[in-house]
């Protein structure tokens, strides 16, 4: 705006945009347009003039074609070109960094980056720092965890891993990728010593975390095992204490079933009595279902008081179907019919399906 002699504002003549400004470019460098953040496209870089970019081939009739940004197309067109040429250079290595920034889930880029790491004899600890930052930003990406695993294998140095994984698990204690990597590191480098203590600490923080119960099973199975009666008793009593704290915690019940099932649920001394003692004050669908499994195991092993055990199991199935686990009532009705068909001498040996009442 301009002011006239009386101080009134007058409109200025409109200013025409340059082609670069219309395209969103903020400046020119040697006549070459830059993006607003100063990024220069590969096709405009003099040092890449010898490379013919390779466009993505979506076929003659692409379906639901992705609309990539100009920068994305540019970077990946040049990445495909260096990949075809198998160019193992510093500029190719830097190009993989730009490609990863745009899509860190591209397996081919990570694979070629690893080829370059070895061919260029890059500092693998620097690369470990690089992948640490990316995992912190994208902790549920398969490719970044695989890349880290390969680096640790090459370095034969797991010294940073457990602390790093613990930091990731502090953000999300159920991160499948982090647990998978932790199990690999511990097993590969025999880092078992303090893992059970770590597991117990996490269970104190969240007794419902199924991933931690799985880790407990993994650690014990690969160290002491469960064959020692003292170890098994310790685990049974530990789990029952956790169940007393949170009776409706399915994870603890699954763990208890997992460590006893192959040994016979009904054969573990005193377990049935302990669960029956818990029932009045700590009843849950999981406790009642566990009792059904124990009675079924007793029936399968030809217990003496077979009719009494069958009646108890059927009564519990009815409680589950009508009161405690109504959402799965048809399942519990089926279990009851199956038990009756299999173990009652007064019922034909089949399991008829119920029909809807008319």
N, C-alpha and C positions, 0 to 999 in steps of 0.2 A: 504494500500500500504506500502511496505518496500523498503528501499534504499540499493543497493549493495555497494561494496567498492568504486566504482567510482561515487557514488551518484545517479545512475539511479534508477528509481522507479521500483519495481517488484510487480506483483500482489500477493495479499494474497490468501491463500487457502479459498475457499468459506465456509461460515458459515451456517450450517443447521438451519432452523427455528424450534422452538419447536412447539408442537401442539397448545399451548396457543397463541403463536404469530401468527401462521397461521390463527387462528380464530379471530384475531384482539384484543386479550386480552393483556393488558399492564403489568400485574403483577399477582402474585399468592398470595393468602392469605391462609395459612395452606393447600397448595396444591389445593385450589379451584380457578378456573379462575375468574377474575374480568373483567367487561367491561372497555373500555378505560377511562371512567369517574369515575371509582372506584365503580360503581354500582354492587351489588351482586344479582344475580338472586334468587328468592324465593326458587327455588328447591335446591339451594346450601346453604341455611341458616339453621343452626342447630336448631334454635328455631321454624322452620316450618317443621321439620322432621316428626312430627306426622300427617301431613295433606297429604292426597292423592289428587293431583290436578285433576280437572274435565275438560277434553278437551271440546272444542266447538263441538257440534254435528250438522254437516251440512247435515246429511242424507247420504244415500248410494251413491247418484249421485248428488253431489253439482254442481250447475251451476254458472259460473263466480265466482269461489271461490277467496276470498280475500287472498292475500299473506301477512300475518301479520309478523311483526318483532319478533324475538325470545323473546325480552323483553315483547312485547305486549301479546304474547301467554302465557308466564309465569305468568304475573300479573293476567290476566283474568282467567286462569285455576285455580289459587288459590282463586281468588274472587268467582268463581262459587262454589268452595268447601266450603268456609266459609258461603256462602249464603245458601247452602243446609243444612249445620249444624246449621244455625241460630246462629252462634258464635258471641256473643256480648262481645268483648274483645278489649283491647287497640291495639293489633296487627292487628285486623280486621279493626279498625278505620284507622290506618295508611295505611293499604292496600287500602282502598277506596281512599285515597289521591293519591296513585300511579296510580290507575285505572283512576281517574279523570284527572290526568296530561296527560295520554295517550289518553283519549277520554272524554272530559267534556260534551258531549252531551248524554251520556248513562244514561237514566232515572233510570234504576234499581240501578245503583251505588249510585246515589243521594238519592234515596228512602231508601236504606239500611243505608247510612250514617246518614240520619235523625233518623232512628231507633236507631242507635248507639249513636247519640248525646243525646237522651233522656235516653237510658238505662245506659249510662256511666256518665250521669249528667255533660256533658261537658259545658265549658264556652261559652254561646251563643254569647257573644260579640266578643270573639276570632274568632268564626265561621263567624260572620258578617264581620270582617276584612279579613278573608280568602276569602269569596265570593266576597268582594269588589275588591280584586286584580284580581280575575278570570274574573269578569265582565269587568273590565277595559281592560283586554286582549282579551276577547271574548264577546263584547257587544251585539251581535246578536244571542245569544244562548238561546233558550226557557228554558232549564233546569236550567241554572244558575239564571235566573230571578225568576223562580218559587221557587227555594231554598231560595232566599233572601226574597221573600214574606212570606214564611212559618216562617222564623226566626223572621221577624218583627211581625207577628201574635203572635208567642210564647212570644216574649219579650214585646209586647204591647207598643213598643217604636218606634215612627216614627221620632224621633228627627234628625236622620242623613239623612233621605231619600230625602227630597226635594233638599238639597244642592248637595247630591251625584248624583241625577238624572240630575240636572242642569249641573254638570261637564260632564256627559256622553253626554248630548245634545249639549254641546259646541263642542264636537268632531263630532257629527252627529245630526243635529237638526231635522232629520226626522226618528230617530230610533224608530220603531214601539214598540219594547219591552220596551224601556224607557218610552214612552208616556203611554203605557198600565199600567205600574207599577205606574207611577205618578198619573194617574186617580184613581187607586185602593187605593193608600195611602191617597189621598185627600178625597175621598168619605168615606173610612173606618174610618178615624180619624178626619173628619170634619175640614180640613185644607184649607178652602176656602178663607180666609181673603185677602191674597195678590196675589192670583193666577191671577186675571184679569190684575193686573199691570205687572206681569211677562209675560203674554201673549202679552200685548201691547209692551213691550220691545222687545220681539222676533220678532214681526211683523215689528217693526222699522228696525230691522236688516235684515229681509228677508220677505217682504210682500207676496211673492209667496209661502211661506211654508204652504202647505195644512194641515199639522199636527197641526200647531198652530191655524189656523182657526177652525179646528175641536175642539181643546181644548177650544177656546173661546165659541163655541156653548155649549160644555159640561159644562163649569163653569156657564154660564148664565142660562142654562136650569135647573141646580140643585140648583140655588140660587134665584135670583129675578124672573126668568122666563121672558117671552116676552109678557105677557098679559097686563102689565102696559103700556099704550100708550107712556109714557115718555121714558121708557126703549126701546121700539121698535123704536121710533123716533131717539133716540140716536144711536142705532145700524145701522139703515138705513143710517143716515147721516155719521156715522163713515166709513161705508163700501163704500159709494159713494166717500168720500174723498180718501180712499185707491185706488179706481178705477181710480180716476183722476190722481193719481201718476203713476199707471201702468195699462193702459186701457186693455191690453191683458192678464191680470192676471185672469185665470179661477177660481182660488180658491176664490177670493173675490166675483165673480159673483155667484158661487155655494152657498156661505154663504148667500148672499142676497136672492137668490131664496129659500133657506132652511127656513129662518125665516119668509118669507111672503107667501109661497105657500099654506099652510093650511088656511090662512086668505083671500086668493084670491088676486092674483097679481094686478088685475085691480082695486081693492077696496081700495088700500092704497092711501090716499090723496096726490096728487101732484107728485106721482112717475113717471107717464107717462110723464108729462111735464118736469121733471128734466132730464129724460133720453133723451128726444127729444132735450133738450138744449145741452146735452153732445155730441150728435151724430156728429155734424159738426167738432168738434175739437178732440174728443176722440173716434172716431168710431172704432169698433172691431167686429169680428164675435160674440163675447159673448153679446155685447150690442144689436146688431141686433136680435140675437136669443131671447134675453130677451123681446124685443119689440114684436116679434112674439107671445111669450107666453102670454104677456099682452093682445094683440088683440084677441087671441084665448079664453082667459078667459072672455073677454067682450062679445064675440060671444056666448059662452056657457051660459052666464047670460042674454041673450036676450037683448042686448043693443039696443037703439032706432035706431041709424044710422048703422044698421047691414051691409048693402051692402058696405058702405064706409069703415068700419073696415075690412071687408073681403078683399077688394081690397088692402088696405094697407098691410095686412098680406101677401097676395100673392105676392105683389111687393117686400117685404122684403125677402121672400123665394127665389125669382128669383135672387135677389142681392147676397144672400148667395151662391146659386148654381153656379152662373156664375162668381162672383168676390171675395167674402170675405171668402168663405169656400168651395172652389172647390173640395177639397179632399172628402167632404161628399155631393157632388152635388146630388147623387141619393136619399139620405136621405131627402134633402130639397125639391126635386121634389115630393117625396112621401108625405111629410107634406103638401105641397101646394095642391096636389090632394085630400088629406084627408079633408082639410079645405073646399075645394070647394064642395066636395061631401056631406059634412055634413051640410054646411050652405048656399049653393047657391040653390035657388028654380029652377034654370034652368038646374041643373045637376042631373042625376040619383043617387040614394043613394048607390053608391058602389065606390070602389077605384081600378080601373083597373090597372094592372101592365103594364108598358111601355115595348114595344118590340123593339129590335134593328132594325134600319132601314136597308133595304136590299140594 
